[in-house]
């Protein structure tokens, strides 16, 4: 998964890409000139000079999406960075019915800024776009559907607020070394965003980590007994990852349960039930349904981000998304 225009749309940046003005002339545009503007996220346009080429209406040949929708999409991805600016330069028909090609120029407010042309394609459903090799949620509020899916379906243990106004849903695998490393970030987020509901959603990658499914099943059973016990359990499992082998894995998981203050035998019996296995499988299906294909990932009110995102950037994105969704910290 990718996020932010530099990552999400930057993969489709074309070295030496043609500007719309360099392409063959298109039919008369359908977007009124008043819609073709430099998006400054509410900042004054008096200073600095506009570094982006003016948009020409003749390069707006597709009836959908609208410039307003594209700007909403870009704001959702880039709005956390008040220094970033962009202009929609073209929304064009393609040879594929109802697939629109969108060309955007992205820059910033620094002196002599670099202007980056970016291309993506909006699919006929109007809810998805293709940028490079990635399929992204699209729309003026592109993360709204994923947010609702997680509000309804994320059932992992949580810490922080009982409210779901600001949900940070971590998709993680208890046998994944990168997930272990990410816990320091999650702990810091819990401190910096005390009003967030932070959910640990199991996503065992069984092809890579054979013990991850059983560890997730134990986790659900720990949570059923005591939600708050899950996090010391998970911490103990992360610490014992090297022991998650056929020879010592069961003992390591039981020891983690004991360290969380619960009855290991009861949790082991619970984890063996079909109902618990179904719950783990449902958690995996939930992640797959929103595009999760690796761990660890963090969904911020539906905006899916890699947990390798620099921490200060991650904080800005969370604060921005919270403000956008009316869940201001």
C-alpha positions as CSV (number, residue, x, y, z in Angstrom):
1,X,0.0,0.0,0.0
2,X,1.1,3.5,-0.7
3,X,0.1,6.9,0.6
4,X,0.7,10.6,0.0
5,X,1.1,11.8,-3.6
6,X,4.9,11.4,-3.5
7,X,4.4,7.7,-2.8
8,X,0.9,6.9,-4.0
9,X,0.9,8.9,-7.2
10,X,4.6,9.5,-7.5
11,X,5.1,5.9,-8.7
12,X,3.4,7.0,-11.9
13,X,5.5,10.2,-12.4
14,X,6.9,10.1,-15.9
15,X,10.5,11.2,-16.5
16,X,10.2,13.7,-19.3
17,X,6.5,13.3,-19.3
18,X,4.6,15.4,-21.9
19,X,2.5,18.3,-20.6
20,X,-1.0,18.5,-22.0
21,X,0.2,21.4,-24.1
22,X,2.8,19.2,-25.8
23,X,0.2,16.6,-26.7
24,X,-2.1,16.7,-29.7
25,X,-4.9,19.2,-29.3
26,X,-8.1,17.7,-27.8
27,X,-11.7,18.6,-28.3
28,X,-13.1,21.6,-26.6
29,X,-12.9,21.3,-22.8
30,X,-15.9,20.8,-20.6
31,X,-14.5,22.3,-17.4
32,X,-15.1,26.0,-16.9
33,X,-12.0,28.1,-16.6
34,X,-12.9,29.1,-13.0
35,X,-12.3,25.5,-11.9
36,X,-8.8,25.4,-13.2
37,X,-6.9,26.8,-10.2
38,X,-3.8,26.5,-8.1
39,X,-4.9,24.6,-5.0
40,X,-3.2,26.3,-2.0
41,X,-5.3,24.7,0.8
42,X,-6.6,28.1,1.8
43,X,-3.3,29.8,1.8
44,X,-2.8,33.2,0.2
45,X,-1.7,33.3,-3.4
46,X,-0.2,36.8,-3.3
47,X,3.3,35.5,-2.5
48,X,5.0,33.3,-4.0
49,X,4.7,33.2,-7.8
50,X,2.7,30.4,-9.3
51,X,5.2,27.8,-10.5
52,X,2.7,25.7,-12.4
53,X,1.6,26.0,-16.0
54,X,-1.8,27.4,-16.6
55,X,-4.5,24.8,-17.3
56,X,-6.1,24.8,-20.7
57,X,-9.8,23.9,-20.9
58,X,-9.2,22.1,-24.2
59,X,-7.5,19.3,-22.3
60,X,-10.6,18.5,-20.3
61,X,-12.4,16.1,-22.6
62,X,-13.8,13.6,-20.1
63,X,-17.2,14.3,-18.4
64,X,-16.0,12.5,-15.2
65,X,-14.4,13.0,-12.8
66,X,-14.8,16.7,-12.2
67,X,-11.9,19.0,-11.3
68,X,-13.5,19.4,-7.8
69,X,-13.5,15.7,-7.3
70,X,-9.9,15.3,-8.3
71,X,-8.9,18.3,-6.1
72,X,-10.7,16.6,-3.2
73,X,-8.8,13.4,-3.8
74,X,-5.5,15.2,-4.0
75,X,-6.3,17.2,-0.8
76,X,-7.0,13.9,1.0
77,X,-3.6,12.6,0.0
78,X,-1.6,15.8,0.3
79,X,-3.5,18.1,2.6
80,X,-1.4,17.3,5.6
81,X,1.5,19.2,3.9
82,X,0.7,22.9,3.9
83,X,3.7,23.5,1.7
84,X,2.4,21.4,-1.2
85,X,0.6,22.8,-4.2
86,X,-0.8,21.3,-7.3
87,X,-2.9,22.0,-10.4
88,X,-5.1,19.6,-12.4
89,X,-3.9,20.1,-16.0
90,X,-6.0,17.6,-17.9
91,X,-8.9,15.1,-17.5
92,X,-9.1,13.2,-20.7
93,X,-11.0,10.4,-22.3
94,X,-9.1,7.2,-23.2
95,X,-9.6,4.4,-25.6
96,X,-11.1,2.3,-22.8
97,X,-14.7,3.3,-22.2
98,X,-15.3,5.4,-19.1
99,X,-11.7,5.3,-18.1
100,X,-10.3,8.8,-17.7
101,X,-6.7,9.9,-17.7
102,X,-5.8,12.6,-15.2
103,X,-2.7,14.7,-15.4
104,X,-1.6,16.7,-12.4
105,X,1.4,19.0,-11.8
106,X,2.6,19.0,-8.2
107,X,5.1,21.4,-6.7
108,X,5.7,23.4,-3.4
109,X,6.0,26.9,-2.2
110,X,9.8,27.0,-1.9
111,X,11.9,29.3,-4.2
112,X,12.6,27.7,-7.6
113,X,10.5,24.6,-6.8
114,X,10.6,21.5,-8.8
115,X,7.4,20.7,-10.8
116,X,6.5,17.1,-11.0
117,X,4.0,15.8,-13.6
118,X,1.9,12.9,-12.4
119,X,-0.5,10.7,-14.3
120,X,-3.2,8.4,-13.0
121,X,-6.4,6.8,-14.4
122,X,-9.8,6.9,-12.9
123,X,-11.8,3.7,-13.4
124,X,-15.5,3.5,-14.5
125,X,-16.8,3.0,-11.0
126,X,-15.5,6.4,-10.0
127,X,-14.2,4.9,-6.8
128,X,-10.8,3.6,-7.8
129,X,-7.8,5.0,-9.6
130,X,-4.7,3.3,-11.0
131,X,-1.3,5.0,-10.3
132,X,1.6,3.1,-11.7
133,X,1.0,-0.5,-10.5
134,X,-1.2,0.5,-7.6
135,X,-5.0,0.6,-7.3
136,X,-6.0,3.4,-5.0
137,X,-9.4,4.5,-3.5
138,X,-10.6,7.5,-5.4
139,X,-13.2,10.3,-4.8
140,X,-13.5,13.6,-3.1
141,X,-13.5,11.6,0.2
142,X,-11.5,8.5,-1.0
143,X,-11.2,6.9,2.4
144,X,-14.8,7.1,3.6
145,X,-15.8,3.6,2.4
146,X,-12.7,2.0,4.0
147,X,-13.4,3.9,7.2
148,X,-16.9,2.6,7.4
149,X,-15.8,-0.9,6.7
150,X,-13.3,-0.8,9.6
151,X,-15.8,1.0,12.0
152,X,-18.2,-1.9,11.3
153,X,-15.7,-4.8,11.1
154,X,-12.5,-4.1,13.0
155,X,-12.9,-6.4,16.1
156,X,-9.3,-6.6,17.4
157,X,-8.3,-5.5,20.9
158,X,-8.1,-1.8,21.4
159,X,-6.5,0.8,23.6
160,X,-7.4,4.5,24.0
161,X,-10.8,5.9,23.4
162,X,-14.0,3.9,23.2
163,X,-15.2,6.3,20.5
164,X,-14.6,5.4,16.9
165,X,-14.4,9.0,15.7
166,X,-10.6,8.6,15.2
167,X,-9.7,5.0,14.6
168,X,-6.1,3.8,14.0
169,X,-6.3,0.2,12.9
170,X,-3.0,-1.6,12.8
171,X,-2.9,-4.7,10.6
172,X,-0.1,-6.9,12.0
173,X,1.3,-10.4,12.3
174,X,2.6,-11.5,15.7
175,X,5.4,-13.5,14.0
176,X,6.4,-10.6,11.7
177,X,9.8,-8.9,12.7
178,X,8.8,-5.6,11.1
179,X,5.6,-5.6,13.2
180,X,7.6,-6.1,16.3
181,X,9.7,-3.1,15.3
182,X,6.6,-1.0,14.6
183,X,5.3,-1.4,18.2
184,X,7.5,1.5,19.4
185,X,5.6,3.7,16.9
186,X,2.3,2.4,18.0
187,X,3.1,3.1,21.6
188,X,4.2,6.6,20.8
189,X,1.0,7.2,18.8
190,X,-1.0,6.1,21.9
191,X,0.7,8.8,23.9
192,X,0.4,11.5,21.2
193,X,-3.2,10.8,20.3
194,X,-5.0,9.8,23.6
195,X,-8.4,10.4,22.0
196,X,-7.8,7.8,19.3
197,X,-9.1,4.3,19.4
198,X,-6.0,2.2,18.5
199,X,-7.0,-1.3,17.3
200,X,-4.7,-4.3,16.7
201,X,-6.2,-6.3,13.9
202,X,-4.6,-9.6,13.2
203,X,-3.4,-10.3,9.7
204,X,-1.3,-13.5,9.9
205,X,0.9,-14.1,6.9
206,X,0.9,-17.9,7.2
207,X,3.0,-18.6,4.1
208,X,5.8,-16.6,5.7
209,X,5.2,-17.2,9.4
210,X,3.7,-20.6,10.1
211,X,3.0,-19.9,13.8
212,X,1.3,-16.6,13.1
213,X,-2.2,-18.0,12.8
214,X,-2.1,-19.8,16.1
215,X,-0.6,-16.7,17.7
216,X,-3.6,-14.7,16.4
217,X,-6.1,-17.3,17.6
218,X,-4.5,-17.1,21.1
219,X,-4.8,-13.3,20.8
220,X,-8.5,-13.4,20.2
221,X,-9.0,-15.7,23.1
222,X,-7.0,-13.5,25.4
223,X,-9.0,-10.5,24.2
224,X,-12.3,-12.3,24.9
225,X,-11.2,-12.8,28.5
226,X,-9.8,-9.4,29.0
227,X,-9.3,-6.7,26.3
228,X,-6.5,-5.0,28.1
229,X,-4.6,-8.3,28.6
230,X,-4.1,-8.5,24.8
231,X,-1.3,-5.9,24.7
232,X,1.0,-7.5,27.3
233,X,0.3,-10.9,25.6
234,X,1.3,-9.4,22.2
235,X,4.4,-7.8,23.6
236,X,5.4,-11.2,25.1
237,X,4.9,-12.9,21.8
238,X,6.9,-10.3,19.9
239,X,9.7,-10.8,22.4
240,X,9.6,-14.6,21.9
241,X,9.4,-14.6,18.1
242,X,12.6,-16.7,17.9
243,X,10.8,-19.4,19.9
244,X,7.8,-19.7,17.5
245,X,9.0,-23.0,16.1
246,X,7.3,-26.4,15.9
247,X,9.4,-27.5,18.9
248,X,8.9,-24.6,21.3
249,X,6.0,-22.5,19.7
250,X,3.2,-23.8,21.9
251,X,5.2,-23.3,25.1
252,X,6.1,-19.8,24.0
253,X,2.5,-18.8,23.4
254,X,1.3,-20.3,26.7
255,X,4.1,-18.4,28.5
256,X,2.9,-15.2,26.8
257,X,-0.6,-15.8,28.1
258,X,0.7,-16.4,31.6
259,X,2.6,-13.2,31.4
260,X,-0.6,-11.4,30.5
261,X,-2.1,-12.8,33.7
262,X,-4.5,-15.3,32.2
263,X,-5.0,-19.1,32.3
264,X,-2.9,-20.6,29.5
265,X,-4.9,-23.9,29.3
266,X,-8.2,-22.1,28.9
267,X,-6.8,-19.9,26.1
268,X,-5.3,-22.9,24.4
269,X,-8.7,-24.7,24.4
270,X,-10.4,-21.6,23.1
271,X,-7.9,-21.1,20.3
272,X,-8.5,-24.7,19.0
273,X,-12.2,-24.0,18.4
274,X,-13.6,-23.5,15.0
275,X,-15.3,-20.2,16.1
276,X,-11.9,-18.7,17.0
277,X,-10.3,-19.9,13.7
278,X,-13.2,-18.4,11.8
279,X,-12.6,-15.1,13.7
280,X,-9.0,-15.1,12.6
281,X,-10.0,-15.9,9.0
282,X,-12.5,-13.1,9.1
283,X,-9.8,-10.6,10.2
284,X,-7.7,-11.6,7.3
285,X,-10.6,-11.2,4.9
286,X,-11.3,-7.8,6.4
287,X,-7.8,-6.7,5.6
288,X,-7.8,-8.2,2.1
289,X,-11.1,-6.4,1.4
290,X,-9.4,-3.0,1.9
291,X,-6.2,-3.9,0.0
292,X,-4.0,-5.1,2.8
293,X,-1.3,-7.4,1.4
294,X,1.6,-6.9,3.8
295,X,2.3,-6.0,7.4
296,X,2.5,-3.8,9.3
297,X,0.0,-1.3,7.9
298,X,-2.0,1.4,9.7
299,X,-5.4,2.6,8.6
300,X,-6.1,6.2,9.8
301,X,-9.9,6.6,9.5
302,X,-9.6,4.5,6.4
303,X,-6.4,6.0,5.0
304,X,-4.0,3.0,4.8
305,X,-0.4,3.9,5.4
306,X,2.9,1.9,5.8
307,X,4.2,2.0,9.3
308,X,7.6,2.8,7.9
309,X,6.2,6.4,7.2
310,X,8.5,8.9,9.1
311,X,6.9,9.5,12.5
312,X,6.5,13.3,12.2
313,X,4.8,12.8,8.8
314,X,2.6,10.1,10.3
315,X,1.6,12.5,13.0
316,X,0.7,15.2,10.5
317,X,-1.4,12.8,8.4
318,X,-3.3,11.6,11.5
319,X,-3.9,15.2,12.7
320,X,-5.1,16.2,9.2
321,X,-7.4,13.2,8.8
322,X,-8.9,13.8,12.2
323,X,-9.6,17.4,11.3
324,X,-11.1,16.4,8.0
325,X,-13.4,13.9,9.7
326,X,-14.4,16.2,12.5
327,X,-12.5,14.2,15.1
328,X,-10.0,17.0,16.0
329,X,-7.6,16.1,18.8
